[in-house]
Amino acid sequence: QVQLVESGGGLVQPGGSLRLSCAASGFSFSHYDMSWYRQVPGKERELVARQNAYTFITTYADPVKGRFTISRDNNRNTVNLQMSSLKVADTAVYYCYAREAWGGKLDYWGQGTQVIVSS
């Protein structure tokens, strides 16, 4: 069945770097826009970065521009989020999200991985 499995979360110091990975299976990965979202308790889930299915166009939320890089590998069915210059405000649960690019409303969420930026 469909799976989105995040990994790479953990504890990191401010200014440090972390790389999140999402392994996808059970659907046509290359036809889906892939995104990373994050959520802090008490706040709504927000888009962090997205890379579109066919054009590979990337989109970043303003707070992470210049610090985070999203990348996808359609041959390995993975999407990564390279995070650098991490701030305390980046602390959140990060979720992998897949959205069918054309011809449907199918979408899928991963279970999330915790990122804690703290000294």
SENU-757492 format. One record per residue (C-alpha): residue number from 1; residue in one letter; x, y, z. Coordinates in steps of 0.5 Angstrom, whole numbers, padded with zeros to 4 digits. Layout:
<rs>
R  seq  type      u      v      w
R  NUM     a      X      Y      Z
...
</rs>
This chain:
<rs>
R  seq  type      u      v      w
R    1     q   0000   0000   0000
R    2     v   0002   0007   0000
R    3     q   0008   0009   0004
R    4     l   0011   0016   0006
R    5     v   0017   0014   0011
R    6     e   0021   0020   0014
R    7     s   0027   0020   0017
R    8     g   0033   0024   0019
R    9     g   0030   0028   0024
R   10     g   0033   0029   0031
R   11     l   0037   0034   0035
R   12     v   0041   0039   0033
R   13     q   0044   0046   0035
R   14     p   0043   0053   0032
R   15     g   0047   0054   0026
R   16     g   0047   0047   0025
R   17     s   0045   0042   0019
R   18     l   0040   0037   0018
R   19     r   0038   0032   0012
R   20     l   0031   0030   0012
R   21     s   0029   0024   0007
R   22     c   0022   0021   0005
R   23     a   0022   0014   0002
R   24     a   0016   0013  -0002
R   25     s   0012   0007  -0005
R   26     g   0006   0005  -0007
R   27     f   0004   0010  -0012
R   28     s   0007   0013  -0018
R   29     f   0012   0018  -0015
R   30     s   0014   0022  -0021
R   31     h   0007   0024  -0022
R   32     y   0006   0027  -0016
R   33     d   0008   0034  -0013
R   34     m   0013   0033  -0007
R   35     s   0013   0037  -0001
R   36     w   0015   0038   0006
R   37     y   0011   0041   0011
R   38     r   0012   0043   0018
R   39     q   0008   0044   0025
R   40     v   0009   0046   0031
R   41     p   0004   0045   0037
R   42     g  -0002   0050   0037
R   43     k  -0001   0052   0030
R   44     e  -0003   0050   0023
R   45     r   0001   0046   0019
R   46     e   0005   0050   0014
R   47     l   0009   0049   0007
R   48     v   0016   0049   0008
R   49     a   0018   0047   0001
R   50     r   0015   0044  -0005
R   51     q   0018   0041  -0012
R   52     n   0013   0040  -0017
R   53     a   0013   0033  -0021
R   54     y   0014   0035  -0028
R   55     t   0018   0041  -0028
R   56     f   0022   0040  -0022
R   57     i   0020   0047  -0020
R   58     t   0022   0049  -0013
R   59     t   0018   0053  -0008
R   60     y   0020   0055  -0001
R   61     a   0017   0059   0005
R   62     d   0020   0065   0006
R   63     p   0023   0063   0013
R   64     v   0027   0058   0010
R   65     k   0029   0061   0003
R   66     g   0037   0061   0002
R   67     r   0037   0056   0008
R   68     f   0033   0050   0006
R   69     t   0034   0046  -0001
R   70     i   0029   0041  -0003
R   71     s   0031   0035  -0008
R   72     r   0027   0029  -0011
R   73     d   0030   0023  -0014
R   74     n   0025   0020  -0019
R   75     n   0029   0014  -0020
R   76     r   0029   0012  -0012
R   77     n   0023   0015  -0010
R   78     t   0025   0019  -0005
R   79     v   0025   0027  -0003
R   80     n   0030   0030   0001
R   81     l   0030   0037   0005
R   82     q   0037   0039   0006
R   83     m   0037   0044   0012
R   84     s   0042   0049   0014
R   85     s   0043   0055   0019
R   86     l   0038   0052   0023
R   87     k   0034   0056   0028
R   88     v   0030   0055   0034
R   89     a   0024   0057   0030
R   90     d   0025   0051   0026
R   91     t   0024   0046   0031
R   92     a   0017   0042   0029
R   93     v   0015   0036   0026
R   94     y   0017   0035   0019
R   95     y   0012   0032   0014
R   96     c   0013   0029   0007
R   97     y   0007   0030   0003
R   98     a   0005   0028  -0004
R   99     r   0000   0031  -0009
R  100     e  -0002   0028  -0015
R  101     a   0000   0033  -0020
R  102     w  -0005   0032  -0026
R  103     g  -0012   0028  -0026
R  104     g  -0014   0027  -0019
R  105     k  -0014   0029  -0012
R  106     l  -0010   0024  -0009
R  107     d  -0005   0026  -0004
R  108     y  -0002   0022   0002
R  109     w   0002   0024   0008
R  110     g   0008   0021   0012
R  111     q   0008   0020   0019
R  112     g   0013   0026   0021
R  113     t   0019   0026   0024
R  114     q   0021   0031   0030
R  115     v   0027   0036   0029
R  116     i   0029   0040   0035
R  117     v   0034   0046   0034
R  118     s   0037   0047   0041
R  119     s   0043   0048   0045
</rs>
